[in-house]
Amino acid sequence: MKSSKITVFAVSICVLLLSSAASAQYTISGNIVNVNSKPVANANALLLNPKDSTLVKGTISSAAGLFSFQNIAAGKYLLSYSFTGFQTIITAEVAVAGKPGLIDVGTITLEPETSQLNSVTVTAKRPMFEQKIDRMVVNVKNSITSTGGTVLDVLEKSPGVIVNKQGGSISMNGKDGVRVMINGKLSYMPASAIVQMLDGMNATNVDRIELITTPPAKYDAEGNAGYINIVLLNNPDTGFNGSYAITAAGFVGSEPSANLNFNYRKQNVNLYGGYSFSRLAQKQVFTNYRRVSYQGKTTETSTASERDPVQLNHGLRLGMDYQLGKKTVLGILASGYNNKWTMDAVNSIYVTKNSIADTSIIVNNDEVNHWKHLMGNLNLQHSFNSGDELTFNVDYLRYKDSNPTNYANLYYKGSVNPVKTESTRSGKETVITILPLQLDYKKKINTKTEFETGVKTVFSKFTNDVRIESLLQNTWKADTSLTANYFLKEKTAAAYASVSIIASAKTSIKAGLRYEYTTSNLGTETKKNIVDRKYGRLFPTFYLSHKISENNSLNFSYSRRINRPTFNDLAPFVIFLDPNTFISGNAALQPSISDAVKLDYLIKKVVLSVGYTYEASTIASFQTEVNAASNQQYIIARNLTSTQIVFGSLSLPVSITKWWFSQFNLMTTWQKVKADYKQKPLSLTQFDYNISGFQNFTLPKDYAIELSGFFQSPTLFGASPSKSFGALNAGVQKKFVNSNSSLRLGVDNIFNTLVYRVSFDVPSENFYTSGSYGFSRRMFKLTWTQNVGNKVLKDKRSRITASEEERNRVH
């Protein structure tokens, strides 16, 4: 199905849904302030059933203290308003009747909490998974089994997300090309470095993770699979407050970690920051097998790698918001990390020819992959009397990676007779600087229409100094075919506009259009213009939300996305898995374009989704090519002809009892991949499914137990099939209310089933290859968390950053 067919399908769905928008319903709105008549942002407003106080609908107030409940059926309700440090207010019964339209309940004033109210108390706990119109929200803070683990651990058990540690990639809904944001700011790191960073980021430091499958026009069009936004904790309390957590973890290896967060707010100034540390050390076992037939001779190569990696991670952030006036906020943020991964490995390679032992090789190698990053952000936001907002952001980002590797190879004839020794080494020094500038304007045209527009430009520079050397007669000599210093300059300019319309009490529409123009030039000191591209694209987005009844609704979306080659893939590098197996880049990569449609059906909290994506020139990482004559295997990123994906998913939260909550997620995917291998067409189809979820048990005396896990059936990574894998985790928690602290004991990967196994078989080319990669083993964790400081909220000042998408295309 081409993009034109998808567009016809999108229009058909829109007409179908709009035609069913028949009977209008009510909208309830109001304004929440404190005793000084200042707006209270992010206060809870709950619509309750007066018979049993069960929740009908909930929302939070805006920065101006405004809230609204849309698509409300006629009837009688209670309204509850609450915020930390304030008394909870529950109104008398409110009757919703008469002519459909807007019901204004006026201004609600919250008073500081001084004594216990003799009224109904409503306690709301965020579920671990929440489905929104364009994203799935994973509330990490609520998960016992996430505490003391890493963000990558949380993603592995999130609905529709597959983490490929071997390939250093993350896919969502069966699609690669995921972009990662930290607090809304895009990370331009390489995919492998992103995986390494998330594997060192303490989940205790995270509030929630947003899986944005269909990004609106405001976000960059980069990434066919959408965005993952990691929102770090930021306490808004008045005075000084914060928290710290310490985790001891071990079994086969160790994973100790610690983190702290602080917030200081006084009058017009708010200071906040945090620091995290972790040391990850787990022994790993990799295997690789290759069978090649050439001119009547079959060569088989088996490799076993015993790896002993250690990763040290330090992360730091420090920010300040200053209220220049009642409507203007200036924000400054600096952050950075220092992640150093070191590894010693012993690799055993055995080669047979026609089933007769030929050669064996022992390779001792050591490797360092050291990433450093600094980021500075200046944010200025101004709100007008009309409620319009203007936001300006400028960021400066710098990344540096040092990746030296040494190899000592000892060759044997058969398995006992030493033949020769050789020493080689490779190195890669990468420096990336990025300067994004963005201006956004949001205007509320009327109560039913909102307009957004903005411009953005990103200047990027990249140097990649790659060297491969061999020790010959006690002198290191460079391999000139693989050694070079690459330079890349890239500029992307973008403009967008979007409009949100409340078409009726039942139907809302949002449409946007984004234009991006990119110039990219890659060369070396001796070879210019290896890549010299200039291209522009239009990227439309469309959303429609239709309320069928109080408990049933439909969401539809269509979007076009682009997936550009990553910096590292364009500027080739070489990593040796063994003397005849290489990982390298590919300067010939082209960007890919995808069109996607998605339909969600919501029944109360149950979400059923279906979708279809067609992507042309799919970029697939870590794809295999084999030279049969030399028995050499190259693992590179390359363009596939096309990828088609049809998926369906079910998110099913169930409160079995008051003390037992269950979340079940199921995703099924059908993929069809077309590619060329050595100018011969190749086609693969695969049906797979992913099951994930958790069970949470609330016990007496502030104890709680949680079980979580996932299972992924055999699937495709590009044109390479993989076998099933998964993990089961468990945790128990004890809260100490008086000391405002908690103690958690957990165990990850209980059955040691988190092993990635891939294969690639091309009978027409007479070769087959497979690999097995075990990155982690069972791990026990003990975490102590302590909250300190003032716990009474007063004037929380809300600041919305708009450069919410800087930092992810450093692949």
Buried (B, 14 or more C-beta within 10 A) or exposed (E): BEBEEBBEBBEEBBEEBBEEBEEBBBBBBBBBBBEEEBBBBBBBBBBBEBEEBEEBBBBEBBBBBBBBBBBBBEBEBBBBBBBBBBBBBBBEEBEBEEEBEEBEBEEBBBEEBEEEEEEEEBEEEEBBBBBEBBBBBBBBBBBBBBBBBBBBBBBBBBBBBBBBBBBBBBBBBBBBBBBBBBBBBBBBBBBBBBBBBBBBBBBBBBBBBBBBBBBBBBBBBBBBBBBBBBBBBBBBBBBBBBBBBBBBBBBEBBBBBBBBBBBBBEEEEBBBBBBBBBBBBBEBBBBBBBBBBBEEEBBBBBBBBEBBBBBBBBBBBBBBBBBEEEEEBBBEBBBBBBBBBBBEBEBBBBBBEEEEBBBBBBBEBBBBBBBBBBBBBBBBBBBEEEBBBBBBBBBBBBBBBBBBBBBBBBBBEEEEEEEEEBEBBBBBBBBBBBBBBBBBBBBBEEEBEBBBBBEBBBBBBBBBBBBBBBBEEEEEEEEEEBBBBBBBEBBBBBBBBBBBBBBBBBBBBBBBBBBBBBBBBBBBEEEEEBBEBEEEBEBBBBBBBBBBEBEEBBBBBBBBBBBBBBBBBBBBBBBBBBBBBBBBBBBBBBBBBBBBBBBBBBEEBBBBBBBBBBBBBBBBBBBBBBEBEEBBBBBBBBBBBBBBBBBBBBBBBEEEEEEEBBBBBBBBBBBBBBBEBEEEEBEBEBEBBBBBBBBBBBEEEEEBBBBBBBBBBBBBBBBBBBBBBBBBBBBBBBBEEEEBBBEBBBBBBBEEBBBBBBBBEBEEBEBBBBBBBBBBBBBBBBBBBBBBBBBEBBBBBBBBBBBBBBBBBBB
